[in-house]
Amino acid sequence: MRDEALRKALRETAVPVPAEAERRGLQVVEAAYAERPAPRGRRREGRRPALPRLVLAFSIATLLTALLLSPAGAAVRDWVGEVVGSSAPKPEPGLSEIPGGGRLLVQSAVGPWVVQPDGSRRRIGDYDEASWSPRGLFVAAAKGRALSALEPDGTPHWSVTADARVRQPRWSPSGFRIAYRSGRSLRVVAGDGTGDRLVNPDTAPVAPAWSPFGTPEVAYVNAEGQLRIADSEMSASRSGAPPDMAGAVAGRDVRQIEWGAGGRLILEVSPGGLHLQGMRLNKLEGRSEFRRRTALAIPAGATVVDAALAPRHPLAAAVVTHWRSAGTRSAVVVYGPKKRDPRRLLSVPGSLGEVAWSPDGKRLLVAWPGTNEWLFLPVGRGEGRAVAGVSNAFAPGGRKSSFPRVEGWCCGR
C-alpha cells in the first residue's frame, strides 16, 4: 500500500519547470512541426485529427524541457540557446555616426583611417599598423622598419628607423613612451622620438601592454610564452608565474594581452582560453606585483577569436566561435567581476571578428566580416545597431578591399 501511494504521488506531482525553459522547448517543437514534410494523399472527410501526433509533439516538448534542465543536457541547452538566442540588429546602409561618440582608428589595406563621431573619415597615410596615444592627440604608425608619430590628420612629427620590421606600437598612458616590437625584440622610445632602447631581445609576436598605475612598466610575452613585466627604464623584468608553473605557462599559446581595470587585471588571450592575472601596486617599491590568476569559463570546444578589457571596470568581452557539422556559430560574451557566469550578448551564424570597447565602457563594437558589417552592442540597456558596407567605406575609388580592422576606439576622459 505504501509503495502504491508513493507511485501515485509521483505520477500526480507536477515537475517544477521554469517558464522560460518550457517556452523554449515548445518553440523548438513548433518549429520542427511546421517544417515537417506534407502528408501524402488527401485525408478522408470526417476523419478525426491525428491525436497521436499531438500527443507525440507534447511528449517531445516535455522530454526536451526535462533534458534542458538536467546536467547531462548542458550541451543541448547551449545549442538551443544559440538557436533561439538574440539576433543581430538590422543593418543601416552606412555609418552616419559613432554610437556613443568617440573616434575610431581603423586599419585598412590602404592604410589607417580616423573616423570622427559624425561618421566622416580620413586616411592618414600609407602605414601597416597604427595605434592611438592616450588622449587621441597623436597616432603611432609603423611602416617597414620605420616608427612614426602623427597627428590625427596625418601630419608627421618624427620618425625613427629600427634594425628590423616595426610591429605593434603601443603608447604608454602617460604619453611619455612608446613600446614596439622590432623583429623579435621589444624596444621603447620616448614620446618625442628620443632615447630608443632595448627591453628584451627575444619576445613572442604579441603586442606589449603598459601599466595603468603610472609606473614605467610594460607587460609582454617572452619567446617561451611567459607573461613578464619589465621596467622600461632599467630593462629589468620579472615573471608572471612561479617557477613550478613555467612549463604550463609556456604551453598557453598567448596571442594577446591587455592591462586594464585601473591596473588591477591583465587579460591573457589564447585560442583555447582566457585568463585574468591579478595585479597590485606596491607603493613603497613603486612597482606592480602579481596576485592570483583566474581562468574564465568558455564553452567546451569553442575557440576564442578576440577579447578585450573594459576601459576602467573589471569587465571582459570575448568573441568565441564553434565549428560544427551544422555550421559555424559565433557568440559575444561578457564576463563580470567576482567570477560571475558569463553573459551572452549575441549569437549569430558564421564567424565574428575583433571586439572593442567604447571609451565609456557602455558599448562594444564587434566586426562581422562575413556580412561586411560592424555591430554596436550595448552592454547594459538599449538597442544595438549595425552598419553595412564597412569594407567599401575604406576602399578609395570603390575598388574591392579586405575587411578593415578596428585598432582603437578613442578616447576616455
CORQUIKA-V225664 format. One record per pair of residues at least 6 apart in sequence whose ideal C-beta (glycine too) atoms are under 8 Angstrom apart, sorted by sequence separation. I is the first residue (numbers start at 0). GAP is how many residues later the second one is. D is the distance in whole Angstrom. If there is no record, write none. Layout:
i=<I	I>
gap=<GAP	GAP>
d=<D	D>
This chain:
i=<66	97	105	106	114	115	123	131	132	140	141	149	150	170	171	179	180	188	189	210	220	221	229	230	258	259	267	280	281	297	308	309	321	335	356	357	366	367	377	391	394	65	104	105	113	131	132	139	140	148	149	170	171	178	179	188	209	210	219	220	229	238	240	258	259	266	267	280	281	308	309	320	321	334	335	356	357	366	367	376	393	67	104	105	112	113	130	139	140	147	148	169	178	179	187	188	209	210	218	219	228	240	257	258	266	267	279	280	307	320	321	333	334	355	356	365	366	375	66	67	103	104	105	112	129	130	139	140	147	148	168	169	178	179	186	187	208	209	218	227	228	239	256	257	266	267	278	279	306	307	320	332	333	354	355	364	365	374	375	390	391	103	104	112	113	129	138	139	147	148	168	169	177	186	207	208	218	219	227	256	265	266	278	306	307	319	320	332	333	354	364	374	375	390	393	102	103	111	112	129	137	138	147	168	176	177	186	187	207	208	217	218	227	228	255	256	257	264	265	278	279	306	318	319	332	333	354	363	364	365	374	375	390	63	67	102	110	111	128	129	137	138	146	167	176	177	185	186	207	216	217	226	227	255	256	264	277	278	305	306	318	331	332	353	354	363	373	390	102	109	110	111	128	137	138	145	146	166	167	176	177	184	185	216	225	226	255	264	265	276	277	304	305	318	319	330	331	352	353	362	363	372	373	389	390	102	110	126	127	136	137	145	146	165	166	175	176	184	185	205	216	217	225	226	253	254	263	264	276	277	303	304	317	318	331	351	352	362	372	389	101	105	107	110	111	123	126	127	136	145	146	165	166	175	184	205	215	216	225	253	254	263	277	303	304	316	317	330	331	351	352	362	363	372	100	109	110	124	126	127	135	144	145	165	174	184	203	214	215	251	253	254	262	263	276	277	303	304	316	317	330	351	352	361	362	371	373	97	111	123	125	144	164	183	184	185	202	203	215	252	275	302	316	317	329	330	361	370	371	372	97	111	124	144	161	163	164	183	184	202	203	210	251	252	262	274	275	301	302	315	316	328	329	349	350	360	361	367	371	97	137	144	146	162	163	171	183	198	202	203	252	274	301	302	314	315	328	329	344	350	371	94	96	97	144	145	161	162	163	170	178	199	201	202	225	258	274	275	295	297	301	302	314	328	329	331	345	347	349	371	96	97	126	143	144	161	163	198	201	203	218	251	273	274	298	300	314	327	328	329	349	95	96	106	143	146	180	185	199	223	226	272	273	295	297	313	314	326	327	329	95	106	142	225	251	272	298	313	327	331	366	32	94	141	180	224	225	273	312	93	104	113	124	141	161	223	224	262	272	304	104	123	141	180	223	224	239	104	111	141	180	224	226	28	123	140	179	199	224	28	111	123	124	139	148	159	178	224	345	123	139	187	199	226	273	320	333	28	121	122	124	139	146	178	198	271	272	320	345	371	28	121	185	270	271	298	331	344	373	27	102	137	146	159	176	198	220	270	273	318	104	157	158	161	185	269	318	331	344	368	25	28	157	196	199	268	297	318	24	27	156	159	198	220	318	366	24	128	130	133	144	169	172	197	199	219	239	268	317	113	128	130	132	133	136	139	141	166	167	169	171	172	196	198	218	268	316	345	366	21	24	113	128	129	130	131	133	167	169	170	172	176	178	183	226	295	366	24	128	130	133	134	139	167	169	173	218	266	275	316	133	172	178	226	266	364	132	146	148	266	273	21	24	331	20	23	148	171	185	187	264	273	296	364	293	296	331	333	171	295	304	310	314	20	211	218	304	305	307	309	316	318	16	20	205	208	210	211	260	304	305	306	307	308	310	312	16	102	205	206	207	208	209	240	257	259	260	264	266	268	304	305	307	310	311	203	205	206	208	211	212	226	239	255	257	258	259	261	263	310	352	355	358	14	17	205	211	255	257	259	260	309	353	357	358	16	27	210	240	259	260	352	353	355	356	358	359	178	239	260	355	358	260	358	24	27	176	23	27	230	23	26	208	132	228	23	228	273	316	314	214	212	216	214	216	214	214	212	210	311	310	77	74	81	84	81	81	101	101	85	87	99	100	84	85	86	98	99	85	87	99	84	85	86	103	84	99	80	99	98	81	80	122	120	120	122	135	131	134	135	99	130	131	134	98	129	130	133	128	131	94	131	87	90	112	90	109	87	109	88	98	107	108	109	87	107	105	109	112	94	108	91	93	107	108	88	91	93	107	88	90	91	92	93	94	108	111	87	88	89	90	91	92	107	88	90	106	107	87	94	105	106	93	105	106	105	106	104	105	103	104	104	103	104	103	104	102	103	101	102	101	102	101>
gap=<6	6	6	6	6	6	6	6	6	6	6	6	6	6	6	6	6	6	6	6	6	6	6	6	6	6	6	6	6	6	6	6	6	6	6	6	6	6	6	6	6	7	7	7	7	7	7	7	7	7	7	7	7	7	7	7	7	7	7	7	7	7	7	7	7	7	7	7	7	7	7	7	7	7	7	7	7	7	7	7	7	8	8	8	8	8	8	8	8	8	8	8	8	8	8	8	8	8	8	8	8	8	8	8	8	8	8	8	8	8	8	8	8	8	8	8	8	8	9	9	9	9	9	9	9	9	9	9	9	9	9	9	9	9	9	9	9	9	9	9	9	9	9	9	9	9	9	9	9	9	9	9	9	9	9	9	9	9	9	9	9	10	10	10	10	10	10	10	10	10	10	10	10	10	10	10	10	10	10	10	10	10	10	10	10	10	10	10	10	10	10	10	10	10	10	11	11	11	11	11	11	11	11	11	11	11	11	11	11	11	11	11	11	11	11	11	11	11	11	11	11	11	11	11	11	11	11	11	11	11	11	11	11	12	12	12	12	12	12	12	12	12	12	12	12	12	12	12	12	12	12	12	12	12	12	12	12	12	12	12	12	12	12	12	12	12	12	12	13	13	13	13	13	13	13	13	13	13	13	13	13	13	13	13	13	13	13	13	13	13	13	13	13	13	13	13	13	13	13	13	13	13	13	13	13	14	14	14	14	14	14	14	14	14	14	14	14	14	14	14	14	14	14	14	14	14	14	14	14	14	14	14	14	14	14	14	14	14	14	14	15	15	15	15	15	15	15	15	15	15	15	15	15	15	15	15	15	15	15	15	15	15	15	15	15	15	15	15	15	15	15	15	15	15	16	16	16	16	16	16	16	16	16	16	16	16	16	16	16	16	16	16	16	16	16	16	16	16	16	16	16	16	16	16	16	16	16	17	17	17	17	17	17	17	17	17	17	17	17	17	17	17	17	17	17	17	17	17	17	17	18	18	18	18	18	18	18	18	18	18	18	18	18	18	18	18	18	18	18	18	18	18	18	18	18	18	18	18	18	19	19	19	19	19	19	19	19	19	19	19	19	19	19	19	19	19	19	19	19	19	19	20	20	20	20	20	20	20	20	20	20	20	20	20	20	20	20	20	20	20	20	20	20	20	20	20	20	20	20	20	21	21	21	21	21	21	21	21	21	21	21	21	21	21	21	21	21	21	21	21	21	22	22	22	22	22	22	22	22	22	22	22	22	22	22	22	22	22	22	22	23	23	23	23	23	23	23	23	23	23	23	24	24	24	24	24	24	24	24	25	25	25	25	25	25	25	25	25	25	25	26	26	26	26	26	26	26	27	27	27	27	27	27	28	28	28	28	28	28	29	29	29	29	29	29	29	29	29	29	30	30	30	30	30	30	30	30	31	31	31	31	31	31	31	31	31	31	31	31	31	32	32	32	32	32	32	32	32	32	33	33	33	33	33	33	33	33	33	33	33	34	34	34	34	34	34	34	34	34	34	35	35	35	35	35	35	35	35	36	36	36	36	36	36	36	36	37	37	37	37	37	37	37	37	37	37	37	37	37	38	38	38	38	38	38	38	38	38	38	38	38	38	38	38	38	38	38	38	38	39	39	39	39	39	39	39	39	39	39	39	39	39	39	39	39	39	39	40	40	40	40	40	40	40	40	40	40	40	40	40	41	41	41	41	41	41	42	42	42	42	42	43	43	43	44	44	44	44	44	44	44	44	44	44	45	45	45	45	46	46	46	46	46	47	47	47	47	47	47	47	47	47	48	48	48	48	48	48	48	48	48	48	48	48	48	48	49	49	49	49	49	49	49	49	49	49	49	49	49	49	49	49	49	49	49	50	50	50	50	50	50	50	50	50	50	50	50	50	50	50	50	50	50	51	51	51	51	51	51	51	51	51	51	51	51	52	52	52	52	52	52	52	52	52	52	52	52	53	53	53	53	53	54	54	55	55	55	56	56	56	57	57	57	58	59	60	61	61	62	64	66	68	70	71	71	72	73	75	77	100	101	221	225	240	246	247	249	256	257	258	258	258	258	259	259	259	259	259	260	260	260	261	261	261	261	262	262	263	263	264	265	266	271	272	273	273	274	275	275	275	276	276	276	276	277	277	277	277	278	278	279	279	280	280	281	282	284	285	285	286	286	286	286	286	287	287	288	291	291	292	292	293	293	293	293	294	294	294	294	295	295	295	295	295	295	295	295	296	296	296	296	296	296	296	297	297	297	297	298	298	298	298	299	299	299	300	300	301	301	302	302	303	304	304	305	305	306	306	307	307	308	308	309>
d=<4	6	7	8	5	8	8	8	7	8	8	5	7	8	7	8	7	6	8	4	6	5	7	8	8	8	7	8	7	6	7	7	7	8	7	7	8	7	6	7	4	8	6	5	7	6	7	7	5	7	7	5	7	7	6	4	7	7	8	7	4	8	8	5	7	7	4	6	5	5	7	6	5	5	7	6	7	6	6	5	6	6	8	8	5	6	7	7	8	6	5	7	7	8	7	8	5	7	7	6	6	5	7	8	8	8	7	8	7	7	8	7	8	7	8	7	8	6	6	5	8	6	6	6	5	5	6	6	8	5	6	5	5	7	6	6	7	8	7	5	6	7	6	5	6	6	5	5	6	6	5	5	5	6	5	6	4	6	5	8	8	7	8	5	6	7	7	8	7	8	7	7	7	7	5	5	5	7	7	7	7	8	7	7	8	7	8	7	8	7	7	8	7	5	5	6	4	7	7	4	5	5	4	4	5	5	6	6	7	8	7	8	6	7	8	6	8	5	4	7	6	4	6	5	5	6	5	8	6	6	5	7	7	8	6	6	5	6	7	7	6	7	7	6	7	8	8	6	5	5	6	7	6	8	7	7	7	6	7	7	7	7	7	8	8	7	7	5	6	7	7	7	5	6	6	5	5	7	5	6	6	6	4	7	6	3	4	6	6	7	3	8	5	6	6	5	5	7	5	6	5	5	5	7	6	7	5	4	5	8	8	7	8	6	5	6	6	8	5	7	6	5	7	7	5	6	7	7	8	5	6	4	8	8	4	6	3	7	6	7	6	8	8	5	6	7	6	5	8	5	7	7	8	5	7	4	6	7	7	7	6	6	7	7	7	7	5	7	8	7	7	6	6	5	5	7	5	7	5	7	7	5	8	6	5	5	8	8	5	7	5	7	6	7	5	7	6	5	7	8	5	6	5	7	7	6	5	7	8	8	7	5	7	7	7	5	5	4	5	5	7	7	5	7	7	8	6	8	6	6	8	4	8	7	8	5	6	5	7	7	6	8	5	7	6	6	5	4	5	7	8	6	6	7	7	7	6	8	6	5	7	6	5	6	3	8	6	7	6	6	7	7	7	8	6	4	7	8	7	6	6	7	6	8	6	6	4	7	8	7	7	7	7	6	7	7	5	7	7	7	5	8	7	6	6	7	7	7	4	8	6	7	7	6	6	8	8	8	4	6	8	7	7	7	6	6	6	7	8	6	7	8	5	6	7	6	6	6	7	7	7	6	4	8	6	8	7	6	6	4	5	6	8	5	8	8	7	4	6	7	8	6	4	4	7	6	6	6	8	7	6	8	7	6	7	8	5	7	7	7	7	6	8	8	5	7	8	6	7	6	7	6	7	6	7	7	8	8	6	8	6	7	5	4	8	6	4	6	7	4	7	7	7	7	6	6	8	5	7	8	8	6	7	7	5	7	7	7	6	7	5	7	8	5	7	8	7	5	8	8	6	8	6	6	8	6	5	6	6	5	7	7	7	8	5	7	7	6	7	4	5	7	4	8	8	6	8	7	5	6	8	6	5	6	5	7	8	8	8	6	8	6	6	7	7	8	6	7	7	5	7	6	5	7	8	5	7	7	8	5	4	8	7	8	6	5	5	8	7	8	4	8	7	8	6	7	5	4	7	8	6	7	5	7	7	5	7	4	7	6	7	7	8	7	6	7	5	6	7	7	5	7	8	6	7	6	6	7	7	5	7	5	6	8	6	7	7	8	8	4	6	6	8	6	7	6	6	6	8	7	7	6	7	5	6	6	6	7	5	5	5	7	5	6	6	5	6	7	6	7	4	7	6	8	6	6	8	7	6	7	8	6	7	8	8	4	7	6	6	8	8	5	6	7	6	7	6	7	4	6	4	6	6	7	6	8	7	6	7	5	7	5	6	7	8	6	4	7	5	7	7	4	6	6	7	7	6	6	7	8	7	8	6	7	7	6	7	7	8	5	5	4	8	8	8	7	6	6	7	7	8	6	7	8	6	6	8	8	8	7	7	5	6	6	6	6	6	6	6	7	5	6	7	8	8	5	7	6	5	8	6	5	8	7	7	8	8	8	6	5	6	7	7	7	8	4	6	7	5	6	5	7	8	7	7	7	4	8	8	4	8	6	4	5	4	6	6	7	7	5	7	7	7	8	6	5	7	8	7	7	5	4	8	6	6	7	6	7	8	5	5	7	7	6	5	7	7	7	8	4	4	6	6	6	8	8	7	7	6	7	6	7	7	4	5	4	6	8	6	7	5	5	7	7	8	6	5	7	7	6	5	4	7	8	6	7	8	8	5	5	6	7	7>
